Amino acid sequence: MTTKKEMIEIIKAENPTLRIGDDETGYTDLSAAEYEATIAEWAVNRLAKLSKKAEAEAKETAKAALLERLGITQDEAKLLLS
């Protein structure tokens, strides 16, 4: 699993600079502190998303293993539970 520090490095490589604004009013580069805070926030969010995905995959794997042990399909399990 990727650490927060590693994720920050990945995001920094993907986004060497960050700017705010739009085409009408123009763009402004974030200050160093704003840049660091934004990258850290993105890292936390990305890690949370990856963690949820891994958790969902683990549940699906466990579910498939249980159905295999029971010798039934997912549709048969749904019928039993309805």
Secondary structure by P-SEA (a helix, b strand, c coil): cccaaaaaaaaaaaccbbbbbccccbbbbbcaaaaaaaaaaaaaaaaaaaaaaaaaaaaaaaaaaaaaaacccaaaaaaaac
